[in-house]
Amino acid sequence: MVETECFKELNVFGPNGTLSPDLNRSYPPEPPKKGLLQRIFKRQVRNGTGPVLPGRDNQHVQSPLTPTVAEGIP
């Protein structure tokens, strides 16, 4: 097995013969990757340029069922 170089990747070192970052415990770990559902359903920050979603801060949108002051309803 050694002659077939199946363990060749185990002998890879960093620059100047130091440990590679994945073997050096003093390096901080990489943050975990987000899953597919987290990427699809992530919350996006509203900057005022996106569409207004139903049921979300729509006080400025006049519904056809909501009476207006112009109709004389107090």
N, C-alpha and C positions, 0 to 999 in steps of 0.2 A: 504494500500500500504506500509506503514512503516513496518508492521509486516512481509511482504514478503521479506524484505531486498533488494528491488530493488534499493535503494539508498545507499547501503553499500559501494560502491566505493567512494562516496563523503566524507566519514569519514576517508580516508587514509591520514596519515601524514608522513612526513619525519622522519629522526632519531631525537631522543630526543624531540619529539612532535613539531618539526618545520614544516613549510610549505613544501609541496613537491616541487621539482624544477619546475614543470610546473605551479604552482600557485605563485611562488615567482617572482615578477617583477624585482628584482635586477639581476637575472640570464640572460645572453644573450640568445636570441632565437636560436633555432636549425636552421641550414641552410636548405632551402627548398630542398626537394628531387628532383633529376633530373627525367625528364620524359623518357619514353621509347625511343622516337626518339632521344633525346639528348644523351642517353647512346649508341645507335646504331651508330650514325653519329658523335661521338665526334672526335675531332682532336687529333691524337696521335703524340707525339714527336718522330721525326726520330733520331735514334742514329747511323745510318749507317749500321745496321744489317738487316733491313727489306727490303722487295722487293721494287723495283723502280716502281713507278706508271707512266703510260703514261701521258705525258704533264707536268711532275713535275720535274724540274731540271735534265733533262736527257741529258745534254750536253756531258757527257762522253760516252753515248751510241751511236754507229755508226749505222745509218739507212742504209738499203740496197739501198735506193734511193738517199742518199747524196753522192756526188762525193768526193773522197779522194785525198790527195796530191799525192799518188802513181800513180794515173791515169793521172797525168800531167795537170789537170785542175786548172788554177790559182784561 
